[in-house]
Amino acid sequence: MLKNASPIPVARLIIKNTRGKIMILRRAESEYATGSWCLPGGKVDYGDTVEQSAARELEEETSLACNSLRFLFY
C-alpha cells in the first residue's frame, strides 16, 4: 500500500448480458493485485468525465464499444 498517496478517481462498469450474468475480468500481471478478479474499469484521466473514462477503459480492456452508459454512484 502506498503511504501518503492522494486518492485516485476510478470508474468501474457493471456489464450484464442478456442472461443476467455480470462480466468480471482477471487482472493482468502488474503491481496491483495480479491475478485477482475485478469489474472492468480504470483511472479517470484529468479532464475526462467519469463516463468518458469508463467507456475508454471498457474498450481498452475488452475491445467492446459502449453504446449505453448509466452513472450509478460515487
ABEGO torsion letter per residue (X at the ends): XBBGBBBBBBBBBBBBBAAGBBBBBBBBBBABGBGBBBBBEEBBBBGBBAAAAAAAAAAAAAGBBBABBBBABX
